[in-house]
Amino acid sequence: MKFLKVFFAFIFLVSFKSFATSQVPDYLIIKEDTLAIQSNPLEGYFKDHPIPGKLRTSISSANWRGYIAYFKFLDGKLVVENIYKKIYKENSNGKADYLLTSIYEDVFGTKSNFECNYYSGLLICPSGKILQYVHMGYSSIYESYNLIEIKNGVNLKSKKFNAEEFHKFRRDYFKYFKRTEEYKIKAKDFKETIQSDLSNGLYLSENPGIGRKNESLKAKEAEFKADKQVDSFMFAFLNDYMKTIEIPTN
């Protein structure tokens, strides 16, 4: 969605590490359990059906999408149980407090259990203790994971991983993803956004002894730094691009 494209550009142009904050998750309700999801199934829908700005939570570094959604399975299909925004209020002690308020009817109308038949991808549900906290997206590492593969909104299959197995899965999937056209297109957009900034004086190289800028070397350094930042960012947010539990071999 346009909102996220602006966010991505902002990250690269200002400071990658400062703004790639750990994110508040969406949730999946399974029987008596409510599981955090390290992916956001509604983002694809909102790309084509933008959510009105007034319905979003005020911009927060911990929730760039501006909402929190709850999902469940109904007859094997992924549906939206509810969607909320945060409303900040001042409590009786004069301190800032917030409450979650439903925006479901404003977004999806009066029919309950909106079907996510547009969505194909993985619901990544971590569980157990946090083994390593990472202040970036959904990069924190947990003891175990349950991956649920969705195809056109239908629950196909699931698989459990421990932390080491999931980390290896992500590394191997990233190797595959880098060969896809989707990666090339997105990486090209990100790289073009940051490369002009890097080559515009952020990283200057001087010719030894004569104090003049080496424009060729400066351009190469900018390209190298851009490639590294694109790879780091794309890997950190790889969960959004993983579609299947079995990694394609083509």
GUBA-810066 format. One line per 4 residues: number of its first residue (from 1); for each residue x, y, z of C-alpha. Coordinates in Angstrom, 3 decimals. Layout:
NUM) X Y Z | ... $
This chain:
1) 0.000 0.000 0.000 | 1.105 3.575 -0.600 | 1.343 4.169 3.136 | 3.931 1.401 3.526 $
5) 5.937 2.537 0.492 | 6.339 5.945 2.099 | 7.357 4.253 5.334 | 10.008 2.138 3.587 $
9) 11.486 5.148 1.843 | 11.510 7.076 5.113 | 13.424 4.294 6.838 | 16.169 4.286 4.253 $
13) 16.481 8.030 3.897 | 16.723 8.713 7.620 | 18.030 5.831 9.703 | 17.438 2.143 9.142 $
17) 18.145 1.028 12.702 | 16.286 3.823 14.449 | 12.908 3.294 12.801 | 12.763 -0.476 12.100 $
21) 11.054 -0.933 15.450 | 9.674 -4.191 16.813 | 6.023 -4.391 15.747 | 2.789 -5.156 17.591 $
25) 1.398 -8.352 15.994 | -1.973 -9.397 14.679 | -3.518 -12.456 16.354 | -5.005 -15.843 15.437 $
29) -7.699 -17.380 17.646 | -7.610 -21.198 17.738 | -10.079 -22.690 20.217 | -8.991 -21.421 23.645 $
33) -5.663 -20.012 22.430 | -4.876 -16.589 20.998 | -1.609 -16.723 19.069 | 0.505 -13.804 17.911 $
37) 1.169 -13.780 14.155 | 4.512 -12.623 12.743 | 2.836 -11.681 9.455 | -0.070 -9.430 8.496 $
41) -2.705 -11.062 6.242 | -4.761 -7.881 5.747 | -1.988 -5.810 4.181 | -2.626 -7.286 0.729 $
45) -6.325 -6.479 0.994 | -5.684 -2.914 2.125 | -3.367 -2.400 -0.834 | -6.414 -2.548 -3.123 $
49) -8.962 -1.324 -0.568 | -7.180 1.384 1.445 | -8.347 1.760 5.008 | -9.387 5.404 5.675 $
53) -6.755 7.296 7.611 | -9.218 8.326 10.303 | -9.733 4.645 11.162 | -6.061 4.043 11.834 $
57) -4.313 4.367 15.145 | -2.145 7.482 15.261 | 1.232 6.646 13.735 | 3.358 4.674 16.166 $
61) 6.829 3.259 15.547 | 5.568 0.016 17.141 | 2.559 -0.277 14.809 | 3.151 1.211 11.374 $
65) 0.060 -0.446 9.864 | -2.217 1.431 12.300 | -4.502 -1.399 13.405 | -4.571 -4.772 15.198 $
69) -6.537 -7.588 13.572 | -7.831 -10.843 15.053 | -8.346 -13.872 12.799 | -9.821 -17.347 13.161 $
73) -10.631 -20.361 11.009 | -14.243 -21.012 10.046 | -14.807 -24.287 8.153 | -11.123 -24.307 7.281 $
77) -11.159 -20.755 5.898 | -9.280 -17.788 7.354 | -11.663 -15.014 8.403 | -11.374 -11.713 10.251 $
81) -12.906 -12.035 13.703 | -12.390 -8.333 14.506 | -10.123 -5.380 13.813 | -9.244 -2.589 16.232 $
85) -7.590 0.771 16.487 | -6.167 2.328 19.617 | -7.818 5.402 21.036 | -5.660 7.322 23.459 $
89) -7.381 8.890 26.452 | -6.346 10.582 29.640 | -7.172 8.524 32.715 | -8.258 9.785 36.128 $
93) -4.610 10.230 37.141 | -3.976 12.547 34.228 | -1.779 10.005 32.467 | -2.110 8.864 28.867 $
97) -3.962 5.584 28.519 | -5.471 3.758 25.584 | -8.245 1.359 24.750 | -8.947 -0.825 21.755 $
101) -12.070 0.059 19.807 | -13.511 -2.053 16.997 | -13.510 -0.585 13.483 | -14.819 -3.787 11.874 $
105) -18.121 -2.401 10.562 | -16.412 0.737 9.231 | -13.968 -1.414 7.256 | -15.920 -4.562 6.288 $
109) -19.580 -3.659 6.823 | -22.183 -5.478 8.908 | -21.513 -9.025 7.645 | -19.393 -10.847 10.222 $
113) -16.375 -13.098 9.600 | -14.891 -11.361 6.547 | -13.273 -14.080 4.415 | -9.591 -13.655 3.493 $
117) -9.940 -15.481 0.167 | -7.439 -13.066 -1.416 | -4.635 -14.231 0.925 | -1.971 -16.815 0.161 $
121) 0.991 -17.060 2.489 | 2.219 -18.220 5.861 | 0.794 -17.464 9.272 | 3.896 -17.560 11.470 $
125) 2.926 -18.107 15.092 | 5.773 -18.015 17.643 | 5.426 -19.516 21.108 | 7.437 -20.062 24.261 $
129) 10.093 -17.760 25.646 | 11.875 -15.062 23.671 | 15.407 -16.398 23.200 | 16.658 -13.196 21.587 $
133) 14.889 -9.840 21.401 | 15.467 -7.959 18.146 | 14.184 -4.384 17.910 | 13.145 -4.723 14.275 $
137) 9.856 -5.862 12.760 | 9.148 -9.478 13.690 | 12.788 -10.482 14.065 | 12.792 -11.553 17.729 $
141) 13.590 -15.259 18.144 | 11.258 -17.553 20.106 | 11.565 -21.118 21.390 | 9.205 -22.598 18.815 $
145) 7.022 -21.762 15.827 | 3.881 -23.067 14.182 | 3.680 -22.262 10.473 | 0.266 -22.458 8.816 $
149) 0.148 -22.368 5.025 | -2.834 -20.533 3.504 | -3.861 -20.718 -0.159 | -6.617 -18.347 -1.306 $
153) -7.808 -18.107 2.276 | -7.957 -21.886 2.858 | -5.927 -23.625 5.568 | -3.784 -26.152 3.673 $
157) -1.337 -27.510 6.238 | 0.865 -26.636 9.169 | 4.300 -27.517 10.512 | 6.097 -26.951 13.805 $
161) 9.702 -25.734 14.108 | 12.058 -25.126 16.989 | 14.086 -21.899 16.955 | 17.086 -23.391 15.158 $
165) 14.939 -25.118 12.530 | 12.953 -21.949 11.852 | 16.093 -19.819 11.522 | 17.489 -22.299 8.981 $
169) 14.141 -22.302 7.157 | 14.253 -18.497 6.844 | 17.852 -18.530 5.586 | 17.069 -21.182 2.989 $
173) 13.858 -19.431 1.930 | 15.743 -16.161 1.506 | 18.191 -17.871 -0.879 | 15.207 -18.961 -2.964 $
177) 13.452 -15.594 -2.661 | 16.498 -13.717 -3.982 | 16.136 -15.623 -7.254 | 12.530 -14.525 -7.788 $
181) 11.249 -11.648 -9.882 | 9.357 -10.336 -6.845 | 12.613 -9.876 -4.945 | 14.320 -8.208 -7.927 $
185) 11.495 -5.712 -8.366 | 11.211 -4.802 -4.685 | 14.985 -4.707 -4.163 | 15.374 -2.438 -7.194 $
189) 12.805 0.018 -5.818 | 14.424 0.107 -2.365 | 17.919 0.379 -3.786 | 17.055 3.311 -6.041 $
193) 15.510 5.105 -3.073 | 18.609 4.910 -0.910 | 21.413 4.878 -3.476 | 20.909 8.487 -4.543 $
197) 21.108 9.527 -0.892 | 24.263 7.492 -0.274 | 25.982 8.832 -3.379 | 24.939 12.418 -2.649 $
201) 27.556 13.138 -0.046 | 26.655 10.769 2.763 | 29.715 8.615 2.072 | 32.533 10.563 0.422 $
205) 35.811 9.054 -0.728 | 38.848 11.238 -1.332 | 41.847 10.689 -3.594 | 44.858 10.297 -1.287 $
209) 47.171 13.269 -1.368 | 45.140 15.556 -3.585 | 41.923 15.999 -1.567 | 39.544 15.591 -4.518 $
213) 36.444 13.448 -4.560 | 36.811 10.161 -6.423 | 33.361 10.087 -8.001 | 33.759 6.567 -9.413 $
217) 34.804 5.105 -6.070 | 32.067 7.037 -4.287 | 29.454 5.575 -6.632 | 30.765 2.033 -6.119 $
221) 30.733 2.467 -2.345 | 27.181 3.792 -2.485 | 26.062 0.831 -4.581 | 27.739 -1.643 -2.218 $
225) 26.171 -0.036 0.859 | 22.772 0.085 -0.839 | 22.970 -3.621 -1.716 | 23.856 -4.526 1.874 $
229) 21.040 -2.432 3.359 | 18.486 -3.819 0.898 | 19.501 -7.391 1.750 | 19.358 -6.687 5.491 $
233) 15.944 -5.067 5.247 | 14.442 -7.704 2.964 | 15.676 -10.500 5.235 | 14.338 -8.769 8.357 $
237) 10.874 -8.547 6.772 | 11.050 -11.875 4.913 | 7.957 -13.153 6.749 | 5.828 -10.978 4.467 $
241) 7.157 -12.777 1.378 | 7.230 -16.422 2.475 | 4.324 -18.277 0.839 | 4.847 -22.004 1.440 $
245) 6.159 -24.368 4.098 | 8.090 -26.352 1.504 | 10.653 -24.104 -0.159 | 10.247 -24.134 -3.971 $
249) 13.196 -25.701 -5.794 | 12.844 -23.851 -9.098 $
